[in-house]
Amino acid sequence: MKRENQSSMSEFLLLGLPIQPEQQAVFFALSLGMYLITVLGNLLIILLIWLDSHLHTPVYFFLSHLALTDISLSSVMVPKMLMSMQTQDQSILYAGLRNRELEESLERLFNRTTVLSQ
Protein backbone atom coordinates (compact mmCIF):
# COMPACT_ATOMS: atom_id res chain seq x y z
CA MET A 1 0.00 0.00 0.00
CA LYS A 2 1.42 3.35 -1.03
CA ARG A 3 1.47 6.04 1.64
CA GLU A 4 1.15 9.67 0.60
CA ASN A 5 1.76 12.87 2.46
CA GLN A 6 -1.45 13.83 4.26
CA SER A 7 -0.25 17.14 5.68
CA SER A 8 -1.71 20.43 4.52
CA MET A 9 -0.62 24.02 4.86
CA SER A 10 -2.97 26.96 5.21
CA GLU A 11 -0.41 29.76 5.06
CA PHE A 12 3.11 30.63 4.01
CA LEU A 13 5.61 33.17 5.30
CA LEU A 14 6.46 36.35 3.46
CA LEU A 15 10.12 37.03 4.12
CA GLY A 16 11.15 40.55 3.27
CA LEU A 17 13.92 42.93 4.15
CA PRO A 18 15.38 42.50 7.63
CA ILE A 19 14.28 45.85 9.07
CA GLN A 20 15.43 46.92 12.51
CA PRO A 21 12.56 48.07 14.77
CA GLU A 22 13.98 51.58 15.03
CA GLN A 23 14.05 51.89 11.22
CA GLN A 24 10.56 50.50 10.69
CA ALA A 25 8.84 53.90 10.67
CA VAL A 26 11.22 55.23 8.00
CA PHE A 27 10.69 52.22 5.72
CA PHE A 28 6.92 52.39 6.27
CA ALA A 29 6.84 56.10 5.35
CA LEU A 30 9.03 55.56 2.26
CA SER A 31 6.93 52.61 1.08
CA LEU A 32 3.67 54.45 1.65
CA GLY A 33 5.02 57.54 -0.14
CA MET A 34 6.14 55.51 -3.17
CA TYR A 35 2.77 53.73 -3.27
CA LEU A 36 0.83 57.01 -3.17
CA ILE A 37 3.05 58.55 -5.87
CA THR A 38 2.54 55.47 -8.04
CA VAL A 39 -1.24 55.50 -7.69
CA LEU A 40 -1.61 59.26 -8.11
CA GLY A 41 0.78 59.36 -11.09
CA ASN A 42 -1.06 56.57 -12.86
CA LEU A 43 -4.43 58.17 -12.14
CA LEU A 44 -3.08 61.41 -13.62
CA ILE A 45 -1.98 59.56 -16.77
CA ILE A 46 -5.42 57.98 -17.15
CA LEU A 47 -7.18 61.30 -16.51
CA LEU A 48 -5.07 63.22 -19.04
CA ILE A 49 -5.58 60.58 -21.72
CA TRP A 50 -9.31 60.59 -21.05
CA LEU A 51 -9.62 64.41 -21.13
CA ASP A 52 -7.46 65.25 -24.17
CA SER A 53 -9.05 64.09 -27.43
CA HIS A 54 -5.67 64.25 -29.21
CA LEU A 55 -4.53 61.38 -27.01
CA HIS A 56 -7.30 59.02 -28.12
CA THR A 57 -4.94 56.90 -30.22
CA PRO A 58 -4.04 53.22 -29.83
CA VAL A 59 -0.69 54.01 -28.17
CA TYR A 60 -2.31 56.07 -25.44
CA PHE A 61 -5.13 53.54 -25.10
CA PHE A 62 -2.46 50.93 -24.39
CA LEU A 63 -0.65 53.32 -22.01
CA SER A 64 -3.84 53.96 -20.02
CA HIS A 65 -4.39 50.23 -19.66
CA LEU A 66 -0.81 49.78 -18.46
CA ALA A 67 -1.39 52.53 -15.90
CA LEU A 68 -4.57 50.81 -14.74
CA THR A 69 -2.72 47.50 -14.46
CA ASP A 70 0.03 49.17 -12.44
CA ILE A 71 -2.56 50.63 -10.06
CA SER A 72 -4.21 47.23 -9.68
CA LEU A 73 -1.04 45.29 -9.01
CA SER A 74 0.43 47.80 -6.60
CA SER A 75 -2.90 48.06 -4.76
CA VAL A 76 -2.84 44.34 -4.15
CA MET A 77 0.76 43.95 -2.99
CA VAL A 78 1.77 47.15 -1.21
CA PRO A 79 -1.08 47.36 1.36
CA LYS A 80 -0.33 43.77 2.42
CA MET A 81 3.36 44.64 2.73
CA LEU A 82 2.58 47.76 4.78
CA MET A 83 0.25 45.80 7.03
CA SER A 84 2.93 43.14 7.52
CA MET A 85 5.45 45.83 8.45
CA GLN A 86 3.16 47.30 11.09
CA THR A 87 1.84 44.08 12.64
CA GLN A 88 5.02 41.98 12.29
CA ASP A 89 2.80 39.18 10.93
CA GLN A 90 4.56 37.78 7.91
CA SER A 91 2.12 35.00 7.06
CA ILE A 92 -0.17 35.03 4.05
CA LEU A 93 -3.16 32.70 4.07
CA TYR A 94 -3.73 30.54 1.03
CA ALA A 95 -7.38 31.60 1.18
CA GLY A 96 -6.18 35.09 0.24
CA LEU A 97 -4.80 33.66 -2.99
CA ARG A 98 -8.12 32.34 -4.27
CA ASN A 99 -8.40 35.34 -6.58
CA ARG A 100 -5.36 34.01 -8.46
CA GLU A 101 -7.12 30.65 -8.86
CA LEU A 102 -10.12 32.45 -10.37
CA GLU A 103 -7.84 34.30 -12.80
CA GLU A 104 -6.21 31.04 -13.89
CA SER A 105 -9.59 29.40 -14.40
CA LEU A 106 -10.82 32.31 -16.52
CA GLU A 107 -7.60 32.28 -18.51
CA ARG A 108 -8.01 28.59 -19.24
CA LEU A 109 -11.64 29.19 -20.23
CA PHE A 110 -10.77 32.02 -22.62
CA ASN A 111 -7.85 30.08 -24.11
CA ARG A 112 -10.19 27.16 -24.69
CA THR A 113 -12.74 29.49 -26.32
CA THR A 114 -10.04 30.97 -28.54
CA VAL A 115 -8.87 27.54 -29.66
CA LEU A 116 -12.43 26.43 -30.43
CA SER A 117 -13.18 29.54 -32.49
CA GLN A 118 -10.11 29.13 -34.73
Buried (B, 14 or more C-beta within 10 A) or exposed (E): EEEEEEEEEEEEEEEEEEEEEEEEEEBBEEBBEEBEEBBEEBEEBBEEBEEEEEBEEEEBEEBBEEBBEBBEEBEEEBEEBBEBBEEEEEEBEEEEEEEEEEEEEEEEEEEEEEEEEE
